[in-house]
């Protein structure tokens, strides 16, 4: 799903940057995975093996590009949560035999001719993700849509639409028209409520990758279980987010107690803030919590007490980039205003919420699961 200037692709004027690209050990492992993905795709479609070459980062927004039997991948893409989408899209161009158009036509004609190719590559990427990566069709479609939504968010902040591509909303509409999903089929299965839903046990190494979107932009982040630690005589899981931020959740109920940055506390909840009441069951519960924030730079510390009334609504099947999940939906309201402040969909399979909506002073925040690793 490359958002790139089309002229180099069509006219062949792009000059590959010379020299070696230095990769971290993690990036080398990721590159090996990408090559295996490409090899498996070539084998599945009976085409020649396509080599994957990493090229230096540029400021052109080039995530990856296919050209004449070669696949070039921007080094920054190796660290992207959208890696599978970008790779599958470019492999789609390869499998479909898309090559630069012949010379002798105008630039506007070249760009117009590229638009249906990009739509076809989107659809072929869905097929590749299901055939080679083993995704379900709804999961593969959702993976592509999440990426296009992130492009749409970037364009809302001023990034221009890439020549040769339709606007992201139109590409999403085309993709969904090609792969209509049946909600009734996805929702089939026995009730989750038939057995008690107990608090999950997390282990170091568990990791959840999320995509987020708000009026401020969009992006991805990873929460990973780093260790267990006793805090104020309470057993807690310590969740890392990035190199310096940590969150403390009680093992007994996954209630949030504290957030730290570079080892120092930035926010605390008293008592620990509940996200769920176990065992989960349809019904409501209420909690009053005081959130204390430490002073940061020019921002003074704050102290806020709030009461929320939360209702477990029941079961709901949702489609996120990580797959199709049967979930338990919870809606929370501010007791003083009766305003809905959060909606959350918890999946016993993922041992976490897989979708969340939060009302914030800066605007609504949406987060969805892109990948989960339970080791």
N, C-alpha and C positions, 0 to 999 in steps of 0.2 A: 504494500500500500504506500508507494513512494510518492511524496509530495515534492516534485522536483521540476526545475525548468525543463521544458520539453525540447527546446532547440538542440541541445547536445544529443539527445536521444535520436531525433529525427535526422539531423544533418550530419551527425558524426563529428562534431567539432570539439567535443570534450577531450581534454588531454589529461590522462591519468597521472596523478602526482607521483613523482619518482621517489625512491628511497624506501627504507624499511619503516614499518609502523611498530612501535614498541607496545607490546601487550602485557597486561598483568597475568599472573597465573590463572585467575578466574576467567579473564577474557579468552585466554587460550583454550580453556575447557569449553567455554561457550561456543567458540569458533568451531571446535571439533564437533559439537552437537549440531551446529548449523550445517556442516558438511555432511554429517550422517543424515540429516533431514533431507538435504538435496540429493544424496545418493539414493535414499529410500524412495524419493519421489521419481527419480529417473528410472529406477527399477520397476516401480508400480506402473509407469506409463510407457515403458519400453522405449525410452529415448536414451541418447548418449549421456554419460556422466558429465555434470557441469561443475567446474571448479569454482570455489568461493574464495575471492581475494579481498582482503581488508585494505581499504584505502584511508588516507588521513582525513581527519575531520575538516569540514569546510563550513563557511557561513551561508551556504546555499540551501540548507535544509534537506540535503540529499541523504535519505536513510539507507537506500540501497538502489541498485539499478541493474537491469539485465540488458546485455548488448552482445549480439552475435555469438552466442554459445558461452558467454562468460557472465558471472554474477559478481558484482562489486558491492561490498558492504561497508558502509561508513563505520569507522571504529567506535563512534559514540553509540551506534545502534546495538552493539554487543551488550550494553548496560541498560537497554530499554526494555520496559515491561511489554512493549508492543513488538518485540523481536519476532515472535512466531507469525504475527500478522504481516509484517513487512516481508519476511522471507517467503511466506506462502503466496503473497501477491506477486512477487517477482518471479517465483517459480511458475506461477500461473501464466505469466507472459511467455516464459520459456516453453512450457508444455503446449501452449496455443500457437507457438511459432511466430510470435510477434517480432518483426524486425523493422529497422528504420525504413520509412517510406521512400520511394524513389524520388530523385530530384526532378525539377521541372514544374512543380506546383507552388502556389503561393503559401506563405506562412500561415495565413488564416485557414486555408484548406487543410494544411498539415495538422494544425491544432484541432480543427473540427473532426478530422478523421481519427484522432487519438482518443476522443471521448468514449466511443463505444468500446474501444480496446480496454480502457481502464475499467469499465463496467464489467466486461467479460472476465478480466483478470480478477476482479473482486469475487465473482461467482465461482471461478475456477479455484480460487484460494479456499473457499468454503469446502469444495470437493476434496482438495488436497488435505486440508486439516482433518476431514472425516476419514479419508481413505488411508492417509499415511500416519497421522498423529492419533487416530482412534477417537477423535471427538465425536459427540453426537452432533447431528445437523444443527439443532437449536444453539448448542454451545458454540459451534464454529461461526454461525451467523452473528451471534452476540459478540464474539471476539472482534469481528470486523467492524460491527456497528460501534462498539466502544471506542475503537481507534478513530473512526470517522467523527464521532462526537468530540474527541479531543482536538481534532483538526478544526472542527467548527468553532470550538471555544477559542482556539488560538486566532482564528480569523476575526472573531468578535473583538479581539484585543488589537487588531490592526494588521495581522498577517494577511497578505493578499492570497487569493485563490490561485492555485498552481495552474499555469496554462496547460491545456490538454485534459484537464479534469473538470467535470461539472461541480457545482457547489456541493459540499458534503451532504446537505439535506437531500439533494436530488440523488446522490449515489446511494444513500441509505434507503430511500424510497424504492429505487430500482432493485436493490438487493433483497429487500423484504418482499417485493412483488414476485421475485423469482423463487423465494423459499417461504411460502406461507406456513406458519406454525399452527398447530392445533392445540389450543389450551386444554381442551377436554382430554386429549391423549396424554399430555404432560402431567396432568393432575391425577391420573389414575394411580391406584395403589391403596393398600390398607391405611387406616388412620394412624397418624403418629401418636395420637393420644391413647392408643390401646394399651401401651405400656408406660409406666412413669418415666418422664424425661428428667434424668438426674444431672447434677452438676458434672461437667466433663473433667477428666484428669489431663492436664497439659504436661508436656515433657520438654526439657531443653532440646532445641532443634526444630520444634514446631515453628512454622512460619506461614504467614498469610500476606499475600500481596493485594493491595487495594488500588482502585482507580477512584479519584475524587474530582468533583466539579462544583464550582461556586461562582458568584459574580467576579471573584478575584482571578479566576483562571481554572486550570485543571492540571492533573498530574497523577503520579503514582507514588506509593510508599509501601514499606514492608514493616510489619510487626513480627518479631521473632521472640520466642521464649529463650531467654539467655540463661536463667538459673532460678533456683529457689532461695529465698532469704527470709529470715525472721525480722519483722519490723514491728516495734512496740509489742513484743511478745505474741505476734500473730504471724503464722506461716503465710508467705506471699510468693506469687510468681513475679519475676522481674522481666518485663517486656521491653526489648530494645526497639527504637525507631531511629535509624540513622546512627552515626558514631557516638553521639553525646547525649541523646535523650532516652530516658527510661521511665516506665510506668509500673506501678506496684498494684497488683490485684490480689485480693485475698483468695487463698486456695479453697476455702470452705464454700464460697458463694460467688466468686469472680467479681466482687464489689471493688470499685476503684478507691484506693487510699491516697496515693501520692504520685506526683510527676516530678522528675529531676532533670536538670540540664547541667552537663559537665560535672556531675556528682553532687550538685547542690539543689535543694528542693525549690521548686518554683510554684507549685500548687498543692494544696492538701484538702482533703474532704473529711469532715467530722459530722456524723459518723461516716464510715466508708460508703460511697455512693453505689446503690444497687443498680444493676442493669436487668437482673432477672431475680425471680423468687423460685426456689426449687422445693420439690419437683414442680416443673412447669405445668400449669393447668389453666383452663379458661377461667377468668375472674379478674378482680382488680386488687391493687394494693397501693399504699401511700407511704411516702417518706419525706421527712424534712432534713435537709443537709446544709451545712455551712461550708462554703468554698472560700479558702484563703489563698490569695495570690501574693507572692513576694514582689517587692519593688524590682523593676528591671530597667536599668539605665535611667532615662528621664521619666519612665512610667511609674507612678506611685503604686504601692501595694493596695490591694482591695480585699474586702470581706463581704460576702453575699450569702444570705440565708434564703433558701427557696424550698417550697413544698410542691412536690409533683404527685399527681394521681395517675397511675399507669394501669392499663387494661390489656390483658392477654386476650386477643381477639379470636384466635383459632388458627387453623392451618391455611397455608397459602403456598402455591407452587410459584417460584420465581426463576427467571432466566437471567444469569449474569455471565460475565466472560469466563468464569471458572467452570460453568456448567449449569445444569438444571437441578434445582434443589427444592425439596419439600421442606417448608419452614413453619415456624410458629411466629405469628406477627404480634408485636406489642406496640401500643400507641400510648404516649405519655402527654399529659396536659399540665400547664401551670395552674395550680389550684386557685390562685388569686384572680386570674383572668379567664380561665377555662380555654386558653389558647393551646392548640396542639404545638408541642415543642420538639417532639421526636417520634419517628416511626422506625421500627427495627424488626428485621426478619432473621430469626435464629435458626441455624441448621444443626441438628444433632450429628449429621454426617461430617460436616466441616468443623464441628466443635467450636463454633464461633458464629457471630452474625455474618451474613453474606451480603446484606443490603441494609443501608441506613440512610435516613433523612433527618437532618437537624435544622431547626430554626435558629439563626444566629443574628446578632446586631448588624453584621456586615452583609447578610443575605443568606438564603437557603444553601445548605451544604448537602451534597449527595455523595455517598461512597458505596462502591460495589466490589465484591471479591473478584480478583482476576486469576489468582492461583493460590493453591494451598499445598503445603508439604507437612505431612504428619509422619515423622520418622521416629 
